Amino acid sequence: MSLLQNKKTAIIGGGPGGLTLARLLQMAGAQLHVYERDVNRSVRVQGATLDLHADSGLMALEAAGLMNAFKANYRPGADKLRIADKNAQLLMDEPIFASEEMFRPEIDRGPLRNILIDSLQPDTIVWNSYLTSLHPMGNGWQLTFQNGSTAYADIVLAADGANSIVRSIVTPIRPLYSGVTMVEGSIYNSASTAPALDQLVDGGKVFVLGDEKSLILSSKGDGSLVFYTGCKTDEDWVHSSGINFYDRQAMTAWFQTSFAGWNPLWMELIDKASLPLIPRPQYCMPPDQHWEALPNITLLGDAAHLMPPFAGEGVNMAMLDALELSQCLTQGNYQDVHSAIAAYEQQMRIRAGAAAVMTMEQTTVLHSPSATEHLLRMFS
């Protein structure tokens, strides 16, 4: 019997982890709401495509009964990978991953989100609900949102991302700065807006490494192109640099300085991008983090184990968290919610710690003098 029976459950955050968890818990009969800060489901979903792994993201979708919907919406061919140097010379042009071990189908964030939203019961998601605080109330929690509304929950499951409000309730451990700051941008209708870049990406991804910097380009099914720069900076660079990320002239000057000596083709990213560009300092939770489980509140996804994206584990870890947490809470293996949360957190932290070590190793090597050689060896 589900430990959530006759309890009000709040999931904070409507990303892939939170929505997957909601689907799995509703399949087991849980009464829940997902509180999501976006105003509605029509808000444009940012970010590059997601590659889902067989032993995590895809396994969670299988358990959620959503594989047919996934197969109808994923992008065959989007897993094609190219590696180029700073002079825009292709060094590797990898065909679609053919082996089962390497098969990592790509899906845009928007369609994945829609699949998960459509799988939920009506009115499960409470939109425009940006959590600002939570406080104990009776045996549960009082939730307060930016729009002035409040809600009560017996159990809080927090998938509220890198800047989690809930995390400080669970643990005082804070993430560590990785040494790298990324800058994200999008070019819409790239086939006509930036045809040379669009042809280079060719529906897949391009990794460009050089001068201890990274540049990643990724196509999306809506015809747009997303890019991320990665540079070694001080932790407070976003503020101390004084750069106005809404100003194209300022962004042009920054890129020309930071990527001096790179092919002029890359400058088109800044020329054609929608503004503002988004700076993202990269943080990672300590791989050996530990805390004592609380009886009715826990974390998943980036809220639990934030890490840079250079190993491609983020969304997969979040969806696997959702699967394992749902199993602990609903399969009758534990006497109470507290025990189920403790068991989930123990195995989650072991997984996350190993992924954090691997991710930080990748972050370091991809911003080292030998980055290109390392990546070519990895995919050879």
C-alpha distance (Angstrom), angle and dihedral (degrees) to the residues before:
residue distance angle dihedral
M1 . . .
S2 3.82 . .
L3 3.79 115.1 .
L4 3.80 87.1 -142.3
Q5 3.80 95.2 65.6
N6 3.82 111.5 131.0
K7 3.82 91.0 4.4
K8 3.79 129.4 114.5
T9 3.79 108.9 -126.6
A10 3.80 124.2 -163.6
I11 3.78 121.7 -161.1
I12 3.79 110.6 -164.3
G13 3.80 111.7 -149.6
G14 3.80 132.6 28.4
G15 3.79 100.8 -137.5
P16 3.81 123.2 119.5
G17 3.82 93.0 -76.2
G18 3.79 96.5 48.7
L19 3.81 94.8 43.1
T20 3.81 93.2 46.4
L21 3.80 89.2 51.1
A22 3.80 91.1 49.1
R23 3.80 91.7 52.0
L24 3.80 93.7 48.5
L25 3.81 93.9 46.5
Q26 3.80 93.0 47.1
M27 3.79 89.0 52.5
A28 3.82 85.6 59.4
G29 3.80 92.6 49.5
A30 3.79 100.9 -100.8
Q31 3.80 121.3 159.9
L32 3.80 106.1 -133.1
H33 3.77 149.7 144.9
V34 3.78 128.9 -150.0
Y35 3.81 112.4 -142.0
E36 3.81 109.4 -153.1
R37 3.80 126.7 -179.1
D38 3.83 95.5 -145.5
V39 3.79 113.3 100.6
N40 3.81 92.7 -127.1
R41 3.78 142.1 -25.1
S42 3.80 92.1 -86.9
V43 3.81 94.2 71.3
R44 3.81 109.6 118.3
V45 3.80 110.0 -99.2
Q46 3.80 109.9 -131.6
G47 3.79 129.4 -151.7
A48 3.77 139.5 56.6
T49 3.79 127.8 -64.2
L50 3.78 119.5 -73.2
D51 3.79 125.6 -125.4
L52 3.79 110.2 -149.4
H53 3.80 120.4 -151.0
A54 3.79 126.1 -139.5
D55 3.81 94.9 -126.2
S56 3.81 96.5 48.4
G57 3.81 125.7 9.9
L58 3.80 96.2 27.5
M59 3.79 91.9 42.7
A60 3.81 89.7 54.9
L61 3.81 91.6 49.9
E62 3.80 89.9 49.3
A63 3.81 90.9 53.0
A64 3.81 88.8 47.9
G65 3.81 91.6 54.4
L66 3.80 91.9 -119.6
M67 3.80 104.4 116.3
N68 3.80 94.3 106.1
A69 3.79 90.4 53.0
F70 3.80 89.8 47.0
K71 3.82 92.5 51.1
A72 3.80 89.3 51.3
N73 3.81 91.9 54.0
Y74 3.80 109.5 32.6
R75 3.81 120.5 103.2
P76 3.82 113.8 -116.2
G77 3.79 108.5 -149.2
A78 3.79 95.3 22.8
D79 3.81 88.9 106.2
K80 3.80 90.3 69.3
L81 3.79 109.5 123.3
R82 3.78 130.5 -156.5
I83 3.80 127.6 -174.9
A84 3.78 119.1 -155.7
D85 3.78 135.4 174.9
K86 3.79 125.8 -125.0
N87 3.81 89.2 -91.1
A88 3.84 89.2 62.3
Q89 3.80 92.2 -111.1
L90 3.81 113.1 145.2
L91 3.80 112.8 -122.6
M92 3.81 97.4 174.6
D93 3.78 133.4 16.7
E94 3.79 106.0 -172.3
P95 3.81 119.4 -164.5
I96 3.78 120.8 -136.6
F97 3.80 110.1 -59.2
A98 3.77 102.3 -96.1
S99 3.80 104.6 -176.8
E100 3.78 121.5 84.5
E101 3.80 90.1 -127.4
M102 3.80 91.9 58.0
F103 3.82 98.2 34.9
R104 3.79 105.3 123.6
P105 3.81 108.4 161.7
E106 3.79 116.0 -152.0
I107 3.78 126.3 -134.6
D108 3.77 129.8 176.7
R109 3.78 115.8 -112.0
G110 3.81 93.0 -120.2
P111 3.82 97.3 56.9
L112 3.82 91.3 42.9
R113 3.77 89.8 52.1
N114 3.81 91.1 48.8
I115 3.81 92.0 50.8
L116 3.79 90.4 53.5
I117 3.82 95.5 42.8
D118 3.81 91.9 49.6
S119 3.81 90.0 52.3
L120 3.81 92.7 60.1
Q121 3.78 128.8 88.0
P122 3.82 115.1 -97.0
D123 3.81 115.4 -80.6
T124 3.80 93.0 12.7
I125 3.81 90.8 127.6
V126 3.79 118.2 66.2
W127 3.79 103.0 -157.5
N128 3.80 126.5 -154.3
S129 3.81 89.3 33.5
Y130 3.80 108.2 136.4
L131 3.79 105.9 174.9
T132 3.81 112.9 -132.7
S133 3.82 101.2 169.4
L134 3.79 145.1 -9.1
H135 3.78 130.1 -158.4
P136 3.81 135.0 -176.6
M137 3.80 113.4 -91.9
G138 3.79 118.7 -179.9
N139 3.80 105.9 -50.5
G140 3.80 92.9 -22.5
W141 3.78 144.2 36.1
Q142 3.78 137.8 -73.3
L143 3.82 110.1 -142.7
T144 3.81 120.9 -156.8
F145 3.79 122.2 -164.6
Q146 3.78 133.6 -158.5
N147 3.81 92.0 -112.6
G148 3.81 90.1 61.5
S149 3.79 96.9 -104.5
T150 3.80 123.9 126.4
A151 3.79 135.7 -159.1
Y152 3.79 138.4 -173.9
A153 3.80 125.9 -132.4
D154 3.79 132.7 179.1
I155 3.82 89.6 -154.9
V156 3.80 129.5 27.0
L157 3.82 120.8 -158.9
A158 3.78 108.7 -173.9
A159 3.80 121.1 -150.3
D160 3.79 92.8 154.2
G161 3.77 98.0 133.9
A162 3.77 138.5 -132.0
N163 3.80 94.6 -22.7
S164 3.79 94.4 44.5
I165 3.79 116.0 177.6
V166 3.80 90.5 -162.8
R167 3.80 98.3 53.0
S168 3.82 95.0 79.0
I169 3.81 89.2 57.6
V170 3.81 90.4 56.5
T171 3.82 101.7 38.2
P172 3.82 139.9 -2.9
I173 3.83 91.5 -142.4
R174 3.80 111.0 120.6
P175 3.81 130.0 -158.6
L176 3.79 122.5 -100.4
Y177 3.81 122.6 -126.0
S178 3.81 110.7 -109.9
G179 3.80 95.7 -149.7
V180 3.82 92.8 -113.6
T181 3.79 130.1 96.9
M182 3.79 120.2 -164.9
V183 3.80 126.5 -155.5
E184 3.80 116.1 -152.1
G185 3.78 127.9 -156.4
S186 3.80 140.3 166.1
I187 3.79 132.3 -145.3
Y188 3.80 112.7 -160.9
N189 3.83 122.1 -149.0
S190 3.79 87.5 10.0
A191 3.82 94.9 176.7
S192 3.80 89.4 69.4
T193 3.81 100.5 21.8
A194 3.82 98.0 48.8
P195 3.82 107.2 7.0
A196 3.81 97.0 168.4
L197 3.80 92.4 54.3
D198 3.79 91.2 42.3
Q199 3.80 91.0 54.4
L200 3.78 91.3 47.3
V201 3.80 92.5 54.1
D202 3.82 90.7 42.7
G203 3.79 95.7 -169.7
G204 3.81 95.2 -50.1
K205 3.80 137.5 64.4
V206 3.80 134.6 -64.3
F207 3.81 124.2 -158.5
V208 3.79 116.0 -160.8
L209 3.80 118.1 -172.9
G210 3.77 130.9 178.9
D211 3.81 144.4 120.6
E212 3.82 88.8 27.0
K213 3.81 89.7 -63.1
S214 3.80 133.4 110.4
L215 3.78 133.8 -145.6
I216 3.80 120.2 -173.5
L217 3.81 123.4 -172.5
S218 3.80 123.1 -170.5
S219 3.79 132.6 -179.4
K220 3.80 123.5 -136.7
G221 3.77 131.1 -153.0
D222 3.80 92.5 -115.8
G223 3.80 91.1 66.1
S224 3.78 96.0 -100.2
L225 3.78 130.4 121.6
V226 3.81 124.1 -139.7
F227 3.79 123.4 -159.1
Y228 3.78 136.8 -173.0
T229 3.78 127.7 -165.3
G230 3.80 119.1 -158.2
C231 3.81 121.7 -158.9
K232 3.77 135.3 164.8
T233 3.81 107.1 -110.4
D234 3.78 141.2 153.9
E235 3.78 113.5 -86.2
D236 3.81 93.8 -107.8
W237 3.83 95.0 43.0
V238 3.80 93.6 119.5
H239 3.80 89.9 63.6
S240 3.81 102.7 26.9
S241 3.82 93.4 51.4
G242 3.80 91.4 62.3
I243 3.82 89.9 -143.7
N244 3.80 116.4 158.3
F245 3.81 104.1 -140.0
Y246 3.82 89.8 -166.3
D247 3.81 92.3 60.5
R248 3.81 118.4 83.4
Q249 3.77 94.5 -159.0
A250 3.80 90.4 53.8
M251 3.81 92.0 46.9
T252 3.82 90.8 48.5
A253 3.79 91.4 52.4
W254 3.81 91.1 48.0
F255 3.81 93.9 49.5
Q256 3.80 94.3 45.4
T257 3.78 89.7 52.8
S258 3.81 98.5 41.0
F259 3.81 94.5 43.4
A260 3.79 98.6 35.0
G261 3.79 111.5 159.8
W262 3.83 93.9 25.8
N263 3.80 121.2 125.6
P264 3.84 112.5 -81.1
L265 3.82 87.7 -123.6
W266 3.81 89.4 79.0
M267 3.80 90.4 57.5
E268 3.80 87.2 69.8
L269 3.79 87.7 71.9
I270 3.79 89.7 67.6
D271 3.80 94.9 37.4
K272 3.81 93.9 54.4
A273 3.82 102.8 31.5
S274 3.76 122.6 112.3
L275 3.78 111.5 -114.4
P276 2.91 141.6 -85.4
L277 3.78 103.1 47.5
I278 3.79 110.4 -149.0
P279 3.81 120.7 -126.8
R280 3.80 113.7 -149.2
P281 3.82 118.5 -172.8
Q282 3.81 105.8 -155.0
Y283 3.79 119.0 -125.5
C284 3.78 133.5 -179.1
M285 3.78 131.1 -161.1
P286 3.82 114.1 -124.0
P287 3.82 108.5 -91.4
D288 3.82 91.4 -132.8
Q289 3.81 97.6 49.4
H290 3.80 116.7 146.3
W291 3.78 137.1 176.3
E292 3.78 137.5 166.7
A293 3.78 113.0 -99.1
L294 3.80 118.1 -109.6
P295 3.80 119.0 -138.9
N296 3.81 100.8 -116.1
I297 3.81 111.5 12.5
T298 3.80 134.9 64.9
L299 3.80 144.6 155.9
L300 3.78 137.2 -119.0
G301 3.78 137.3 178.5
D302 3.80 119.5 6.6
A303 3.80 90.7 -13.2
A304 3.81 87.5 65.7
H305 3.81 103.5 32.4
L306 3.78 114.0 9.4
M307 3.80 112.8 -173.4
P308 3.83 138.2 159.9
P309 3.83 117.1 -86.5
F310 3.80 98.2 -120.1
A311 3.81 94.9 106.7
G312 3.82 95.3 43.8
E313 3.81 94.4 -125.8
G314 3.82 104.2 119.1
V315 3.80 105.0 93.7
N316 3.80 92.3 32.2
M317 3.80 91.4 54.0
A318 3.81 90.4 48.7
M319 3.80 93.6 51.1
L320 3.80 91.8 46.1
D321 3.82 88.3 50.2
A322 3.80 87.7 54.4
L323 3.79 92.1 50.6
E324 3.80 95.5 47.2
L325 3.82 94.3 43.0
S326 3.80 91.5 49.6
Q327 3.80 90.6 50.3
C328 3.80 92.3 50.1
L329 3.81 91.2 50.2
T330 3.80 99.9 43.0
Q331 3.81 112.5 27.8
G332 3.80 98.3 75.2
N333 3.80 97.5 -117.7
Y334 3.81 95.8 122.7
Q335 3.80 133.6 55.2
D336 3.79 97.1 -134.4
V337 3.79 144.2 1.8
H338 3.81 91.8 -96.8
S339 3.80 92.2 58.0
A340 3.79 91.8 45.2
I341 3.80 92.3 51.2
A342 3.81 91.5 47.7
A343 3.81 91.7 51.9
Y344 3.79 92.5 46.8
E345 3.80 93.3 48.3
Q346 3.78 93.4 49.2
Q347 3.80 94.6 55.4
M348 3.81 92.4 37.8
R349 3.80 92.8 55.4
I350 3.82 91.8 49.7
R351 3.81 90.9 52.8
A352 3.78 93.3 42.5
G353 3.79 93.0 48.4
A354 3.79 92.4 55.1
A355 3.81 91.1 46.5
A356 3.81 91.3 48.5
V357 3.81 91.9 54.1
M358 3.81 91.2 49.3
T359 3.80 92.4 45.1
M360 3.78 94.7 50.8
E361 3.81 90.3 48.0
Q362 3.80 89.1 53.2
T363 3.80 92.2 45.4
T364 3.80 90.1 53.9
V365 3.79 97.5 44.8
L366 3.82 94.7 44.5
H367 3.81 88.4 57.4
S368 3.80 95.5 45.2
P369 3.83 131.4 96.0
S370 3.83 89.6 -101.5
A371 3.83 95.8 49.6
T372 3.79 97.9 116.4
E373 3.81 94.2 47.9
H374 3.80 90.1 48.1
L375 3.81 93.4 52.1
L376 3.79 93.3 46.0
R377 3.81 90.4 51.2
M378 3.80 91.2 48.0
F379 3.80 92.7 56.2
S380 3.79 98.6 35.5
